Amino acid sequence: MKIGEGGQAAAEAQSRYGADEPDVKLARRTRQAPKNVALFESRSTQRKVFRIKGFAADRSPIAREVGCHAGCPRAVLRTGRSQEDGGGLRAHKEGREVRTFGTMTRELLRLADWLGEERVTHVAMESTGVYWKPVYNLLEDQGIELMVVNAQHIKTVPGRKTDVKDSEWIADLLRHGLLRASFIPNRGQRELRELVRYRRTLINERADVVRRIQTVLEGANIKLGDVASDVMGVSGRAMLWALAEGREDPAELAQLARTSLRRKSAELQLALEGSVSTHQRAMLRRQLRHVEFLEQEIQELNVEIEERMRPFDAGIELIDGIWGLGRRSAEAILAETGIDMSRWPSDRHLTSWAKICPGNNESAGKRRSGWTGNGNPWLRSSLVEAAWGVSRKPNSYFGALYRRLATRRGKKRAIVAVARALLVAIYHMLKDGTQYQDLGPEHFDCIDREAVVRRSVRRLERLGYQVTVERLSA
């Protein structure tokens, strides 16, 4: 966690934002003493740092800072109280406590017990890699409000970073309501995410193995990929297994072709003439077995994902109604966003969270790069892959949008814009429960007909034509 000075920054934030009022309201609404704790875990030293701030049962404010380091046997505790003065609260003393917790499950359970004894109600932690997940999973069922915060949102002054100061700064920001929690779905959807992402990883790994098979074939001067559109199809796989078993007669191998590939028997015989060594046959056998293993794993994942996606069947059916999108794309998108769109106030919030819209970078009246930023790579890749599919449909809104932008901004920027439009459409379909209706390729021309007419007339006049425009009667 990137954190700076706790005391002075907290005082400035308190005077600027009026930070004590939310804590007073929270204390009045709860019977127990509400307390906030900020948690930090360092990847290199396995350090966890905590700071607790809250109110005692008698509503007199108490501030505690708790920090710990793995292997440190000492614990330091200092406490302080604030007094009510007029219409507000004024803190005049603070304390700090240092404790050590390991990263094993037993140590994390000790951490949970300690937080329960201190009646902690809020925990904030930095989203550093996957190191927040064990703590989050254990504290999720403890009745504590958890916040996983983007580290970029809480950066501190460079040169003043320590783990204790990190935790202090997060606790101050949490107490004053200046932290924005990241979207963390429930445990069921998190498990679904892992399954869908793992399936995507296996699919990519299978593609890598197929490319390695192509490399081995090129080394043996076997040009099967020049004739067969899919080397790992039924015909191609039968020929590859025959080559791996030592059969080298091109005519005999060509007879293994099925369906339409039989018509290319002469080309197949030429493509299958090569020199396959013993080493290359062994490599082919290993790679073909690897492909079959991956395909079996992917099939088992498909069955489990389909079972877990039953609550999302209504959303999958709506997304599947968009031309160019299938069930697998719908599963990948819903596993990341969920089916409840109420967590995002508008489609702009959703596209901003997914980092699929242009960013804002303006200074001194000048706009700089509109880089979208680093968002959810799994959702982004699924949307871009789906955008390539929907943009190829002729006479469609997405196709018109892609062609309109590709000529001016390039294909890559155009496909990101199509991905954003696709996510906006999915947002409204899931939120309103409506079917997708294509706006048509004339949508952009209908927005401002007069501008289209003026551009067309100027273009014809530059070519040397005199144009008279007259509107047809309805």
ZIFEN-V782808 format. One record per run of one state. SS is the DSSP state (2 for helix, 1 for strand, 0 for the rest). FROM is the first residue (numbers start at 1). TO is the last residue. If there is no record, write none. Layout:
ss:SS from:FROM to:TO
ss:SS from:FROM to:TO
//
This chain:
ss:0 from:1 to:5
ss:2 from:6 to:17
ss:0 from:18 to:19
ss:2 from:20 to:29
ss:0 from:30 to:34
ss:1 from:35 to:41
ss:0 from:42 to:47
ss:1 from:48 to:55
ss:0 from:56 to:60
ss:1 from:61 to:67
ss:0 from:68 to:76
ss:1 from:77 to:77
ss:0 from:78 to:78
ss:1 from:79 to:85
ss:0 from:86 to:87
ss:1 from:88 to:91
ss:0 from:92 to:96
ss:1 from:97 to:98
ss:0 from:99 to:104
ss:2 from:105 to:117
ss:0 from:118 to:121
ss:1 from:122 to:126
ss:0 from:127 to:132
ss:2 from:133 to:139
ss:0 from:140 to:144
ss:1 from:145 to:149
ss:0 from:150 to:150
ss:2 from:151 to:154
ss:0 from:155 to:162
ss:2 from:163 to:175
ss:0 from:176 to:180
ss:1 from:181 to:181
ss:0 from:182 to:186
ss:2 from:187 to:219
ss:0 from:220 to:223
ss:2 from:224 to:227
ss:0 from:228 to:233
ss:2 from:234 to:244
ss:0 from:245 to:249
ss:2 from:250 to:254
ss:0 from:255 to:258
ss:2 from:259 to:271
ss:0 from:272 to:277
ss:2 from:278 to:320
ss:0 from:321 to:326
ss:2 from:327 to:337
ss:0 from:338 to:340
ss:2 from:341 to:343
ss:0 from:344 to:346
ss:2 from:347 to:353
ss:0 from:354 to:361
ss:1 from:362 to:363
ss:0 from:364 to:365
ss:1 from:366 to:367
ss:0 from:368 to:376
ss:2 from:377 to:390
ss:0 from:391 to:396
ss:2 from:397 to:409
ss:0 from:410 to:410
ss:2 from:411 to:432
ss:0 from:433 to:442
ss:2 from:443 to:447
ss:0 from:448 to:448
ss:2 from:449 to:462
ss:0 from:463 to:474
//
